[in-house]
Amino acid sequence: MKKKNLPLIESVTITGIGAEGKAIARIPMPNAEGGTSDIVCFVPYCVPGDVVDLQVTKRKHSFIEARVERLVKPAAERCEPNCPHYGECGGCKWQILPYEAQLRYKQQQVFDNLTRIGKVQLPPFSPILGSKHVYEYRNKLEFSCADRKWLSWDAIHAAGGLENIDNSYGLGFHIPNCFDKVLDIETCRLMPDINNRIRNGVRTFAREHGLTFYNEHTHQGQLRTLILRTNHRGEIMLIVSFGEKVAEPSLALLEYLHREFPEIISLLYVENLKMNDTIADQQIHVFFGQDHIIEEMEGLQFKVGPKSFYQTNTEQAYELYKVARDFAALTGNELVYDLYTGTGTIANFVARKARQVIGIEYVPEAIEDAKVNSEINGITNTLFYAGDMKDVLNDAPDIIITDPPRAGMHEDVIATILRAEPKRIVYVSCNPATQARDLAMLDAVYRVDRVQPVDMFPHTQHVENVVLLNHR
């Protein structure tokens, strides 16, 4: 259907929250029989109870998508967002909901996924564990550079036209689904204010010293990305990715960062001449300090390097891992397999209460980090292997802890688990939908005995969930 034929629908009441954090309304639309039938409409940046005028932007057979043209009447529980970039950067979409309401909808999301997709018998759910901090909770952020910053039509109109705006030097987040459009960010409240001071300082330095920002179409420009990582002590790792070989004024920028920000104890850089901005396959150079920072959890130290995976909400990661350990009910005699172990955080966290923990991970570099993390903590009852889960999981473990990526576990991995027949499975998931699918495949042999949602990402629709399965 052509865009010009898509209707404007007035005074629509938002009724719920759906996929990807979008709100839901049900709208009567003409059907093939000449009558009308309700169709689901997905709308971003709304909350249940809002009354809005909607401009339909996409129509499919089973649903439509729309944007808000006018907020007719705000919902009673709608609140003001605490971010100057709300509605443009694409993150933190739920800031217009009080945090208590966010937790309520996340709990419901877990319940809906496990009941509608999993269709397995479930125990009563434990109340979701909310985050202690709802702002400044992240320990990692990545910002992109663009030689031209993205501007909304509203911003252009307010300035009286593009000719009245300096749209050079964009340093911030990519617009959703746009690899080449970067929204310039002045203030981000997901990390402590040091992230704003560093990012804004880099932009100012670049302007004053002629340091060019990257263009995704021409693949030219000196500065590509900034990655900030911080630990519980407020120490910073900064990885600066350059699109050209490092020379002046790139070296001058690194000197400036070292001089102006003593919080940066690990100042690293990458010369990334590839067409994409990932650094996983790139050599990391140390400009100043060490090549890692140290994070601590319950007396354990974890080495976090520039390529390491570490849960981005440090305090909630501790709560998540405590739930996983509690569900495992370790006595000190168990052989535990930790699948998708990453850098061995969970494996090392539970090791003191197990006979032995074997961590398995696809990525060899992560396995080397896991071994180091055991070594620096004096943990001797862990073993780590890199390889395919179904090929490495050979013994008969008493307990399996699994923390797969958003796609969930592969069918071959589930088949291997079923053959291994552990007494208990602790399933940590960042995607309750794929977790529910996997629970259905395990249901013939394992029953779900406990369910504990955990909120790691306030103001977003994302939610973690931990499930305990016991052998029938």
SEGU-495840 format. One record per residue: residue in one letter; x, y, z of N, C-alpha, C, O in turn. Coordinates in steps of 0.1 Angstrom, whole numbers, plus 5000, padded with zeros to 4 digits. Example, Ala and Ser with C-alpha at 12.3 -4.5 7.8 and 13.67 -1.06 7.14 Angstrom:
% residues 2
A513249435078512349555078513249675078514249675085;S512849785071513749895071512950005079513450115080;
END
This chain:
% residues 472
M500849885000500050005000500950125000501950135008;K500650224992501450344991501250425004500150435010;K502350495008502250575020501150675020500550705031;K500950745009499950845008498550795011497650875015;N498350665010497050605013496850555028495850505032;L497950565035497950515049497150615058497450735057;P496250575066495350665072495850735085496850675091;L495250845089495450905102494250855110493150875106;I494550795122493450745130493450825143494450835150;E492350885147492250975158491750905171490950805170;S492150965182491650925195491750775198490750705201;V492950715196493150575199493650555213494550635217;T493150465220493650435234494650315233494350215228;I495850345239496850245240496450145251496050195262;T496550015248496049915258497149835264496849765275;G498349825259499249735264500649755259500949845251;I501649665263502949675259503249545251502849435255;G503949555239504149435231505649415228506449455236;A505949355217507249325213508149445211507649555207;E509449425214510449535212510149665220510649765217;G509349645231509049765239507949855233507649965239;K507449825222506449905216505049885223504749785228;A504249995223502949985229501949925219502249915207;I500849885224499849815215498549885216498049925227;A497849885205496449925205495749835195496349775187;R494449825197493649745188492649835180491849905186;I492749835167492049935159491149865149491649775142;P489949905148489049845138489449895124489550025122;M489649805115490149835101489249765091488749655094;P489049815079488249745069488849615066490049605065;N487949515064488449385060487949345046487249425040;A488349225041488049185028486549155026486049155014;E485849135037484449105036483549235035482349225035;G484249345036483449475035483049525049482449635050;G483449455059483149495073484449555079485349595072;T484449545093485649585100486049475110485249395114;S487349465113487849375123488949445130489749525124;D489149405143490249465151491549415146491749295144;I492549505145493849465141494849525151494649635156;V495949455154496849495164497749605157498149595146;C497949715165498749825160499949845170499749855182;F501149845165502349865173502750015172502950065161;V502950075184503350225184504450245194504350205205;P505550305189506650335199506350465207505550545203;Y507050475218506950585227505550625232505150735232;C504850515236503550535242503550445255504350355256;V502550465263502350385275500850355275500050425271;P500450235281499050205282498250305290498650365300;G497150345284496350455289496450585281495550665282;D497450595273497550715265496450715254496050615249;V495950835252494950855240495750935230496151045233;V495850885218496750945208496050945194495150865191;D496451045186496151035172497350965165498551005167;L497050865156498150785151498150805135497150795129;Q499350815130499550805116500150665113501250635117;V499350585105499850455102501050465092500950545082;T502050395095503250395087503550265079504250265070;K502850155084503050035077501849945079501349935091;R501349885069500149795071500549655065500849645053;K500349555073500549415069499149345071498149405076;H499149215067497849145068497449135083496249145085;S498349105092497949075105498249185115497849175127;F498849295111499149405121499449525113499649525101;I499449645120499849765114500849835124500949805136;E501649925119502550005127502250155125501750195114;A502450235135502050375135502950455143503650405152;R502950585141503650685149502650775155501550795150;V502950835166502150935173502151065166503251125165;E501051115161500951255156500651355167501051465166;R499851305176499451405187499051325199498351225199;L499551365211499151305224497951375228497951495233;V496751315227495451375230495351385245494951485251;K495551275252495451265267496451165272496451055269;P497451215281498451125286497851025296496851055303;A498450915297498050815307498350865321499250945323;A497650815331497750855344499150825350499750905357;E499750715345501150685350502250725341503450685344;R501950795331503050845322503850955330503251025338;C505150945328506051045335506951105324507051065313;E507651215328508551285319509851205318510451165328;P510351195306511651125304512851215310512751335310;N513851145315514951215321516151215312517251185316;C515951255299516951255289516651355278515551355273;P517551445275517351545264517251475250516751545241;H517651355249517651285236516551185234516451105225;Y515651185244514551085244513751095231513351205227;G513450975225512650975213513450985200512850955189;E514751015201515551025189516650915189516850855178;C517350895200518450795200517950655199518750565195;G516750625203516150495201516350405214515850295214;G517150445223517350375235516450425247515850525245;C516450345257515650385270514250425267513850535271;K513550355258512250385254511250395265510150455264;W511450325276510450315287510650425298510150415309;Q511450525295511650635305510350705308510250765319;I509350695300508050765302507150675311506050715314;L507650565316507050475326507750485339508950475339;P507050505350507750495363508350355364507850255358;Y509450345372510250225372509350105377509549995373;E508550135387507650025392506749965381506549845381;A506350055372505450005361506349925351505849825346;Q507549965349508449895340508649755345508549655337;L508849735358509049605364507849525362507849405360;R506649585364505449505362505249455348504849335347;Y505549535338505449485325506549385321506249295313;K507649395327508749295324508349165330508549055324;Q507749165342507349045349506248975340506248855338;Q505349055334504349005326504848945313504448845308;Q505949015308506548965295507148825297506948745289;V507848805309508348675311507248575312507348465307;F506148605320505048515321504448485308504148365305;D504148585300503548555287504348475278503848385271;N505648495277506548415269506548265274506448175265;L506748245287506848105291505548035290505547915288;T504448105292503148035291502648015276502247905272;R502848115268502348115254503248035245502747965235;I504548055247505547985238505947845244505947745237;G506247845257506747725263505647625265505847505262;K504547675269503347575272503747465281503347345278;V504547495291504947385301504347425314503947535316;Q504247325323503747355336504747435344505947405344;L504247545350505047635357504747655371503547645375;P505647685380505447715394505047865395505147935385;P504647915406504448055408505848135406506848085410;F505748245399506948325396507348405408506548455416;S508648415411509148505421509048645416509248665403;P508848745424508748885420510148925413511148885418;I510049005403511249045396512149125405511749205413;L513449105403514449175411514849305403515449295392;G514449415408514749545402516149585404516849545414;S516549675396517949735397518049835407517149925409;K519149835415519349935426519450075420518850165425;H520150085408520250205401519550205388519650105381;V518750305385518050305372518650395362518350395351;Y519650485367520450565358521950535363522150485374;E522850565354524250545356524550405361525350375370;Y523950305354524050165359524950085349525349975353;R525350135337526150065328527650075330528050185335;N528349975328529849975329530449985315531749985314;K529649985304530249995291529350075282528050045282;L529850165274529150225263530050245251531250265252;E529450235239530150255227529550375219528350375217;F530350465215529850585207530550585193531750545192;S529750625183530250625170530450765165529850865170;C531450785156531750915150531250925136531250825128;A530751045132530251065118530651205114530451295122;D531051215102531451355097530251445096530351565095;R529051385095527751465095526851405105526551285105;K526351485115525451425125524051425119523651515112;W523251335124521851315120521051425127521251445139;L520051485120519251585126517751545122517451505111;S516951565132515451535130514851655122515351765122;W513751625116513051725109512551835118512551955115;D512251805131511851905141512951995144512752115145;A514151945145515352025148515652115136516052235138;I515552065124515852145112514852255111515152375108;H513552225114512452325113512652425123512452545121;A512952385136513152485147514252585144514252695148;A515252535136516452625133516152715121516952795117;G515052695114514752765103515352715090515552795080;G515852595090516452535078517852475081518452525091;L518252385073519552315075520652415074521752395080;E520452515066521552615064521952695076523052755077;N521052685086521352755099521952665110522152705121;I522252545106522752445116524152395111524352365100;D525052385121526352325119526152175122526152135133;N526052095111525751955114527051865112526951745110;S528251925114529451845114529751785127529151825137;Y530551685127531051625140529951565148529651615159;G529451455143528451375151529151275160529851195154;L528951275173529551175181528451125191528151195200;G528051005189526950955198526550815194527350725191;F525150795193524650665190524050665176523550765171;H524150545170523450525157521950535158521350485168;I521350595149519850595148519450445145520150385137;P518450395152518050255150517850215135517250285127;N518550105132518450045118519150135108518850115096;C520050225112520750315102522250305105522650365115;F522950235097524350215100525150345097526250365103;D524650435090525350555086524850685092525250795088;K523950675101523350795107523650795122523250705129;V524250905127524650915141524051035147524251145142;L523351015158522751125166523851175175524351095183;D524151305175525051365183524551365198523451415200;I525251315207524851305221525651395230526851395231;E524951485236525551575246525551515260526551525267;T524451455264524251395277523651255276522651235270;C524351155282523851025283523950985298525050995304;R522850945304522750915318522850765321522550725332;L523350685311523450545314524750515321524850405327;M525750605321526950595328527150715336526550815334;P528050715346528450835353528850945344529250915332;D528851065349529051185340530451185333530651265324;I531351105338532651095331532551065316533351115308;N531550985313531350955299530951075290531451085279;N530251165296529851285289531051375288531251435277;R531851385298533051475298534051425288534651505281;I534251295287535251245278534751265263535451315255;R533451225261532951225247532851375242533351395231;N532351465250532251605246533651665245533851755236;G534551615253535951665252536651625239537351705232;V536351505235536851455222536351535210537051575201;R535051555210534451635199535051775199535351825188;T535151845210535751975210537151975205537552065197;F537951875210539351865206539451845190540251905184;A538551755185538651735171538351855163538951885153;R537351935167537052055160538252155160538552215150;E538852165171539852265173541152225167542052315164;H541352095164542652055159542551985145543551925141;G541351995139541251935126541251785125541651735114;L540851715135540751575135539451535128538351575133;T539551455118538351425110537551315115538151215121;F536251315114535351205118535051115106535151165094;Y534750995109534550895098533350905090532250955095;N533450875077532250865068532050725064532950665058;E530850665067530650525064530450495049530550375046;H530350595041530150575027531450575019531750495011;T532350675023533650695016534750615024535750595018;H534450575036535350505045536650585047537750535046;Q536450705049537550805052537250875065536050895068;G538250915071538150985084539050925095539150805095;Q539551005104540450955113539850885125540350785130;L538750935130538150885143536850815140535950865134;R536850685145535650595142534750575154533550605153;T535350525165534450495176535250515189536450525190;L534450535200534950535214534250435221533050425221;I535050345229534450245238534950275252536150275255;L533950305261534350335275533850215283532750165282;R534750175292534450065302534850125316535950195317;T534150095326534450145339534250025349533449935347;N534950035360534749935371534149995383533850115383;H534049915394533349955406534150065413533550145421;R535450085410536250195416536150325408536850415412;G535450325397535450435388536650455379536750555373;E537450345378538550355369538050325354537150245352;I538650395345538150385331539150315322540350345322;M538550235313539250195301538650265289537450265288;L539450325281538950395269539650335257540950335256;I538950285247539450225235539050325224537850345221;V540050385217539750475206540050405193541150355191;S539050405185539250335172539450435161538550525159;F540550425154540850515143540650445129540850325128;G540150525119539950475106541150485097541150445085;E542250545102543550555095544650525104544550505116;K545850515098547050485106547250605116547050725112;V547650575128547750685138548950775135550050725134;A548650905134549651005133549051135139547951125145;E549751245137549151365142547951405133548051385121;P546751455139546551485153546051375161545551405173;S545951255156545451145164546251125177545651095188;L547551125175548451115187548151225197548251205209;A547951345192547651465200546351435208546251475220;L545351375202544151345209544451245221543951265232;L545251145218545551045229546251115240546051085252;E547151205237547951285247546951365255547051375268;Y546051435248544951515255544151435265543951475276;L543751315261542851225269543651185281543151175292;H544951145279545751105291545951215301545951195313;R546151335295546451455304545251505311545251535323;E544051505305542851565310542051475319541251525327;F542151345317541251255324542051145332542351035326;P542451175344543251085352542550955355543150855359;E541150965354540350845356540650725346540450615349;I541250765335541550665324542850595328543950655327;I542750475333543950395337544350305326545450245327;S543550285316543850195305543450275292542250275288;L544350335285544050405273544650335261545850315259;L543750275253544050185242543550245229542750335229;Y544150195218543750245205543850135195544550035196;V543050145184542950045173543050125160542450235159;E543850065151543850115137542950025129543449925124;N541750065128540749975121540550025107539850125105;L541149965097541050005083540049915075539949925063;K539249835083538249755076537049835073536949955076;M536049765066534849835062533849835073532849925073;N533949755083533049755095533849795107535049795108;D533049835118533749895129533949805141534349845152;T533749675139534049575150535549565152536349575143;I535949545164537349545168537749405173538949385177;A536849305172537149175177538349105170539049035177;D538549145158539649085150540849175148541649155140;Q540849285156541849385154542949385166542649345177;Q544149425163545149435173544949565181544649675176;I545049545194544849655204546149705208547049625212;H546349835207547649895211547449975225546450035227;V548449965233548350035246549050165245550250165242;F548350275247548950405246549450445260550550505262;F548650415270549050445284548350345293547250305291;G549150305304548550225315548550075311549450035304;Q547550005316547549855314546549825303545749905299;D546549695300545649655289544349595294543649525287;H543949625306542749575312542349655324543149735329;I541149635329540749685342540249565350539949455345;I540249585364539849475372538449505378538149615384;E537549405377536249415384536249315395536849215394;E535449345405535349265417533949225420533049295418;M533749105425532449055428532648945439533248845437;E532148985451532148895463533548845466533848725468;G534548935465535948905468536748845457537948835458;L536048815446536748765434537148875425536348975424;Q538248865418538648965408538548905394538848795392;F538048995385537848955371538649045362538349165363;K539448995354540249075345539349105333538849015326;V539049235330538249275319539149345308539549455311;G539249285297540049335286539149415276537949415278;P539749475266538949545256538049465248537049515243;K538249335247537349245239536549155248535849065243;S536749165261536049075271534549105271534149215270;F533748995273532349015277532249015292532748925299;Y531549115297531249125311529849195312529549285305;Q528949135320527649195321527749345323528449395332;T526849415316527049565316526449635328526649755329;N525649565336525149625348525849545360525349435364;T526949595365527749525374526949485387527049365390;E526249575393525549535405524449435403524249345411;Q523749445392522649345389523249215384522649115386;A524449215378525149095375525349005387525148885387;Y525749075398525949005411524648945416524648825420;E523549015415522248955419521848845410521348745415;L522148855397521848745387522548625391522048515391;Y523848635393524748525396524348455409524548335411;K523948535419523548485432522348395430522148285436;V521348435422520148355419520648225412520148115416;A521548235402521948105396522648015405522347895405;R523448065414524147985424523147925434523247805438;D522148005438521147955447520347845441520047735447;F519947855428519147755421519947625420519447515420;A521247635418522147525416522247435429522447315428;A521947495441521947425454523247335455523047225458;L524347395454525647325455525947285469525747365478;T526547165470526947115483528447095484528947075495;G529147115473530647095473531046965467532246935465;N530046885463530346745457530046735443530246635437;E529546845437528946835423530046865412530946945414;L529846795401530546835388529546925381528446885377;V529947045378529147145372529647175358530847205357;Y528847175348529147225335528547365333527347385336;D529347465329528947605327528947625312530047645306;L527847615305527847635291527747775287527047855294;Y528347815276528447955271529148035282528648145286;T530247985287530848035299531448175297531748245307;G531748215285532348345282533748355289534548265286;T533948455297535248475304535148405317536048435326;G534248315319534248225331533748295344534048255355;T532948405342532448475354531548385363531848375375;I530548325357529648235365530448115370530348075382;A531248055362532047935366532947965378532947885387;N533648075377534448115389533648155401534048135412;F532548215398531648255409531148145418530948155430;V530848025411530247915418531247805422530947715429;A532547825418533547715419533747685434534047565437;R533747775443534047755457533047655463533347605474;K531947645457530847555463530647425455529647355457;A531547405445531447285437532647195438533747245442;R532547075434533746985434534647025422535847045423;Q533947045410534747095399533747165389532547125388;V534247265382533447335373534147335359535347365358;I533447295349533947285336533247385327532047375325;G533947485322533347595314533547565299534747535295;I532547585291532647565276532147685269531147745273;E532947725259532647845251533147825237534247765235;Y532447895228532947885214534147965211535047935203;V534348075218535348175215536648145223536648155235;P537748115216539048075222539548185231540148165242;E539448315226540048425234539348435247539948475258;A538048415248537248425260537748315270537848335282;I538048195265538448085273539848115279540048085291;E540648185272541948225278541748325289542448315300;D540748415288540448515299539848435311540248465322;A539048335308538448255319539548185327539548185339;K540548135320541648065327542448165336542848135347;V542648285330543348385338542548425350543148445361;N541248435349540348475360540448375371540348405383;S540548245367540748145378542048155384542148145396;E543048185376544448185382544648305391545248285402;I544148425388544348535397543548525409543848595419;N542548435410541748415422542148295430541548255440;G543248225425543648105431542647995431542647905440;I541847985421540847885419541447765411541847785400;T541447645417542047535411541147425406541547325400;N539847445409538947335405538047375393536947335392;T538647455384537947485371538747435359540047435360;L538047395349538747365336537847435325536647445326;F538547485315537847565304538247505291539447485288;Y537247485282537447435269536747525258535647565260;A537447545247536847615236536347515226537147425222;G535147525221534647435211533147425211532447505218;D532647345203531147325201530647255214531147145218;M529547305220529047245232528747095230529047015239;K528147065219527746925218528946825216528846705219;D530146885212531346795211532146795224532846695226;V532046895232532946905244532246845256532846805265;L530846855257530146805268530046655268529146595263;N531146595274531246445273530946375286530446265286;D531246435298531046365310529646365314528746415307;A529346315326527946315331527946415343528146375354;P527546545340527546645351526446625360525346565356;D526546665372525446665382524546785379523346775380;I525146895375524447025373524947095360526147095358;I524047145352524447225341523847365343522647385346;I524747465342524347605342524547655327525647635322;T523547705322523647755308523147895306522147935312;D523947975299523648125298523948155283524848225280;P523048115274523248125260522948275255522448355263;P523348305243523048435237521548445234520748355237;R521048555229519648585227518948475218517748455220;A519748415209519148315201518748185208518148095203;G519248175221518948055229519947935225520947955219;M519547815229520447705227520047635214518847625210;H521047585207520847505195520247375198520447315209;E519447315189518747185192519747085195519546995203;D520947085188521946985191522546995205522846895211;V522647115211523047135224521947075234522347015244;I520747105231519647055240519646895239519446835249;A519846845227519946695226521046635234520946535241;T522146705234523346665242523046675257523446585265;I522346785261522046795276521046675280521246625290;L520146645271519146535274519946405276519546325284;R520946385267521746255268522546255281522746155287;A523046375285523846385297523046365310523646315320;E521846405310520846385321521446435334521446355344;P521746565335522146615348520946615358519746615353;K521146625371520046625380519346765379518146765380;R520046865377519447005377520047085365521247065361;I519247165359519647265349519247405354518147425358;V520247495354519947635357520147715344521247725339;Y519047765339518947825326518847975328517848035332;V519948045325519948195326519748245312520448205303;S518748335310518448385297518248535296517748595305;C518748595285518448735282517348745272517048865268;N516648635269515548645260514548535264514648425260;P513548575271512548475276511748405265511248295267;A511748465253511048395242511748275237511248165236;T513148285235513848165231514048075243514147945241;Q514148125255514148035267512947945267513047835270;A511748015265510547935265510547825255510047715258;R510947855243511047755232511947635237511647515235;D513147665243514047565248513447485260513647355260;L512647545268512047475279511047375274510947265280;A510347405263509447315257510147185252509647075253;M511347205247512147085242512647005254512946885252;L512847065265513346995277512246935285512546855294;D511046965283509946935292509646785294509246755305;A509946705284509646565286510546505297510146405303;V511646555300512546505310512746595322513046545333;Y512546725320512746815331511546905334510846945325;R511246925347510147015351510747145356511847145362;V509947255353510347385358509947395373508747385375;D510847425382510547435396510647575401509947605411;R511447665395511547795400511747895388512447855378;V511248015389511348115379511648245386510948295394;Q512748315382513148435388513548545377514748535372;P512648635374513148745365514048845372513948865384;V514948895364515948995369516049105359516249085347;D515849235364515949345355517449395355517949445365;M518049385343519449435341519449565334520449635335;F518349605327518449725319517249815321516249805312;P517249895331516049985333515850075321516750105314;H514550105319514150195308514150135295513950195285;T514450005294514349925282513349815284512949785295;Q513049745273512149625274512849505277512249395279;H514149505278514949385280514849335294514749415304;V514749205296514749145309515449005309515348935299;E516148975320516748845321515848755329514948805337;N516048625328515148535335516048405338516748355330;V515848365351516548245355515548135359514548165366;V515748015353514747905355515547785361516647755356;L515047725371515547595376514747485371513447475372;L515447385365514747265360515347145367516547135369;N514447065373514846935379514446815371513446815365;H515346715372515046595364513746525370513546515382;R512846485361511646425365511846285371510846225376;
END
